[in-house]
Amino acid sequence: MIERVARWSAHLAAIEQEGITTRAYARREGLSVAALYYWRRALKESARLSEAKTGGFVAVALPAEMKAEPEQAPPCRVRIRDAVTLEFPAMPPAEWVAALCVSLAGAR
């Protein structure tokens, strides 16, 4: 199930990034327009329910190597919009940053 969600999320992100219509993207990629609309609706509903349960917060697990001692000054800061700043003792792995972006996009 996770693979299917990731697959359809990637298609929907590509549509948004390219600024192409859903119908044109479906035709180009050989996908069902109805399936794209279904997944867009399902993922938005899932994000809405998740946000309602968490109050808009997204759980994020830090890899063990990123946990800092309280007295250390963090050399890496990530700003999300103008509302949140995350501080890390080192630059997070690219895969973790990508997963965070996907989580935040779903939490909108």
N, C-alpha and C positions, 0 to 999 in steps of 0.2 A: 504494500500500500504506500509506503514512504517513497518508493521509487516512482510510482505513478504520480503522486503529488508533486514530487520534484520535477518530473518530466513536464507536466502541464503548467506548473509555475514558471518554468523556464520559457515555455512557449508564450505564456501571457506577458512575461517580462520583455520578451523580444518584441512583441506587438507594441507595447508601450514605448520601448526604447526607439524603435524604428519609426514610430508615428504612422504606422500603416493601419488600414482598416482590418478588422477581424476577418472579414470575408476575403479580402485580398491575401492575407497571410495564410488562411486556411487553404485557399486555392493553390498558392505557391508551394506550401509544404505538404499538400495532399492530405489535409486533415478535415475532419467534420467541423463545420461552422457551429453546429448545435453542441458538439462536445466542448469546443472552446468556450461558448457561452455558459454551458453547464458548469465547467470547472471554474470559470471566473466567479459565477454566483456562489458556488459551493465554498471556494476559498475565502471569499469576502465574508460569507456567513460564519465560517469557522473562525476567522480572525475577529469578527464582531463578538461572538460568544466567548472567545478566549479573553478578549479585552474586558468584557463584562465580568468575567470571573476574577481577573487579576487587577482590575482597576486601571488598566492601561500599562501595567508594568510587564516586562518580558524577563523571564528567568534566564540568566546567563551564567554558564559554568566556566570558570577560569582554569586553564591548564595549571598543574602544580608548579611548573617552573615560572609562572607569572606572579605567584603570590609573593608579596614583599613583606619585609619586616616593617612594623609601623613607623619606626624612626627614619626609614629611608625616604628620600625625596624621589618621587616618580619621574623618570626621564621622558616618559611618553604620555601625551594627553590626546584623547580623541573627543572631538566636539560633535554632538549630534544636535542638529538644528541649533537654536540658541538656548535650548532648555537644559541640556545635560552635557556634562563633561566627565569622561571616564579617564582615570589615571592608572597607568601601568608601570611596573618597574622596568619593563623592556617592551619592545615592539611585539605585539601579538602575532602569532603565525597567520599568514595570509588566509588560510582555510578558515580559521576562527573568525577573522574579520568578515569574510564572505558570509559565513553562517549568521553572524550578527546582523548583517545588512538584510539578509533574507528574512530573519525574524522580525526586524523592525519594519520592513515593508509590509509584512503580514499583519502587523499590529496597528496599522494606520486606521 
